[in-house]
Amino acid sequence: MKYIITESQYELLTEKKREILQLPEIEYFGGWDAMQRFLEGRGNPLYSVMGDLDLHDTPISSLGNLTSVGGNLYLQGTPISSLGNLTSVGGSLDLRRTQISSLGDLTSVGGGLYLIGTPISSLGNLTSVGGSLDLGGTPLSRNMSVKEIRKQVEIGKKLYL
């Protein structure tokens, strides 16, 4: 049996993997806002930051189309509530004192993951943390056992509840 489809339907079926724009550290752009203006001018593509990304105490609610950070990602003290399209952080991820309730699509953190004092209720798709995982003062620390957490996430160092 043969099916006749339009060119646009064929493109959807064979959709090429969306390219991810590789960006240096945000200092290259003069800060987060300037980098966001640059990305808007490019149509808000998926992007990755190769080095560290320090946004602590920045008024940010989502990371949008950021897919990965090669170094550390500092978000402590921000009003962030969504990690957007973020799937990996090569270094540590600091989310202390944020409004994060789920890690969404995040699958791996190469260093430590710090969720102290957040309303985190789901580890989402997280499968590995290379350093320590700190869940102190979170709903997860009260609702999940060490065994349950370690069953879902491979933790390289210590787990703090």
C-alpha positions as CSV (number, residue, x, y, z in Angstrom):
1,M,0.0,0.0,0.0
2,K,1.3,3.5,-0.9
3,Y,0.4,6.8,0.8
4,I,0.5,10.1,-0.9
5,I,1.6,13.0,1.3
6,T,2.4,16.6,0.9
7,E,5.9,18.0,1.1
8,S,5.2,19.7,4.4
9,Q,3.9,16.4,5.8
10,Y,7.1,14.7,4.6
11,E,9.2,17.3,6.3
12,L,7.4,16.7,9.6
13,L,8.0,13.0,9.3
14,T,11.7,13.4,8.5
15,E,12.2,16.4,10.7
16,K,15.9,17.1,11.1
17,K,17.2,17.4,14.6
18,R,17.1,21.0,15.5
19,E,20.5,22.5,15.7
20,I,21.6,23.9,19.1
21,L,23.4,27.2,19.1
22,Q,26.6,27.0,21.1
23,L,27.3,30.2,23.1
24,P,30.3,31.3,25.2
25,E,29.8,32.6,28.8
26,I,27.2,35.4,29.2
27,E,29.9,38.0,29.9
28,Y,30.7,37.8,26.2
29,F,27.3,39.4,25.6
30,G,27.4,41.8,28.5
31,G,24.9,39.9,30.7
32,W,21.8,37.8,30.6
33,D,19.5,40.5,29.2
34,A,21.9,41.3,26.3
35,M,22.2,37.5,25.5
36,Q,18.4,37.2,25.5
37,R,18.2,40.1,23.0
38,F,20.8,38.4,20.8
39,L,18.8,35.1,20.9
40,E,15.5,37.0,20.1
41,G,17.2,38.4,17.0
42,R,18.0,34.8,16.0
43,G,14.4,33.6,16.4
44,N,14.9,32.2,20.0
45,P,16.7,29.0,18.9
46,L,17.7,26.1,21.3
47,Y,21.0,27.1,22.8
48,S,23.8,25.9,25.0
49,V,26.2,27.9,27.2
50,M,29.7,26.4,27.1
51,G,31.0,27.8,30.4
52,D,29.5,28.8,33.8
53,L,26.2,30.6,34.0
54,D,25.8,32.7,37.1
55,L,22.3,34.1,37.4
56,H,21.9,34.2,41.2
57,D,19.6,36.9,42.4
58,T,18.6,37.7,38.7
59,P,14.8,38.3,38.2
60,I,14.3,35.2,35.9
61,S,11.3,32.9,35.8
62,S,12.4,30.4,33.1
63,L,15.5,29.3,31.2
64,G,13.5,29.1,28.0
65,N,15.4,27.3,25.2
66,L,18.6,26.7,27.1
67,T,19.4,23.0,26.7
68,S,22.7,22.6,28.5
69,V,25.4,24.4,30.5
70,G,29.0,23.1,30.2
71,G,30.1,24.5,33.6
72,N,28.2,25.4,36.8
73,L,24.7,27.0,36.8
74,Y,23.9,29.3,39.7
75,L,20.2,30.2,40.1
76,Q,20.0,30.5,43.9
77,G,17.7,33.3,45.1
78,T,15.9,33.7,41.8
79,P,12.1,33.5,41.2
80,I,12.7,30.8,38.6
81,S,9.9,28.3,38.4
82,S,10.9,26.4,35.3
83,L,14.1,25.0,33.8
84,G,12.6,25.2,30.4
85,N,14.4,22.8,27.9
86,L,17.4,22.3,30.2
87,T,18.6,18.7,30.0
88,S,22.2,18.8,31.4
89,V,24.6,20.7,33.5
90,G,28.3,19.8,33.3
91,G,29.2,21.2,36.7
92,S,27.0,22.0,39.8
93,L,23.5,23.3,39.8
94,D,22.5,25.5,42.6
95,L,18.7,26.1,43.0
96,R,18.6,27.0,46.7
97,R,15.8,29.3,47.7
98,T,14.0,29.2,44.3
99,Q,10.5,28.3,43.4
100,I,11.4,25.1,41.5
101,S,8.9,22.3,42.1
102,S,10.1,20.0,39.3
103,L,13.3,19.4,37.4
104,G,11.4,18.8,34.2
105,D,13.6,17.5,31.4
106,L,16.9,17.7,33.3
107,T,18.6,14.3,33.1
108,S,22.1,14.9,34.4
109,V,24.2,17.1,36.6
110,G,28.0,16.5,36.6
111,G,28.6,18.1,40.0
112,G,26.4,18.7,43.0
113,L,22.7,19.5,42.9
114,Y,21.5,21.8,45.6
115,L,17.7,22.1,46.2
116,I,17.7,23.2,49.8
117,G,14.6,25.1,50.8
118,T,12.7,24.7,47.5
119,P,9.2,23.4,47.0
120,I,10.6,20.5,44.8
121,S,8.1,17.7,44.6
122,S,9.5,15.8,41.5
123,L,12.9,14.9,40.3
124,G,11.4,14.8,36.8
125,N,13.7,12.9,34.4
126,L,16.9,13.2,36.5
127,T,19.0,10.0,36.3
128,S,22.4,11.1,37.5
129,V,24.2,13.6,39.8
130,G,28.0,13.3,39.8
131,G,28.4,15.1,43.1
132,S,26.1,15.3,46.2
133,L,22.4,15.8,46.0
134,D,21.0,18.0,48.8
135,L,17.3,17.9,49.3
136,G,17.2,19.4,52.9
137,G,14.0,21.2,53.8
138,T,12.1,20.1,50.7
139,P,8.8,18.1,50.3
140,L,10.9,15.4,48.6
141,S,13.0,14.9,51.7
142,R,9.8,14.2,53.6
143,N,8.0,12.1,51.0
144,M,10.7,9.9,49.5
145,S,13.1,7.5,51.2
146,V,16.8,7.3,50.5
147,K,16.2,4.0,48.8
148,E,13.5,5.5,46.5
149,I,15.7,8.4,45.5
150,R,18.7,6.3,44.9
151,K,16.6,3.9,42.8
152,Q,15.8,6.8,40.4
153,V,19.0,8.8,40.5
154,E,22.6,7.6,40.5
155,I,24.4,9.8,43.0
156,G,28.2,10.1,42.9
157,K,28.7,11.3,46.4
158,K,26.3,11.9,49.3
159,L,22.6,12.3,49.5
160,Y,21.3,14.8,52.1
161,L,17.7,14.8,53.3
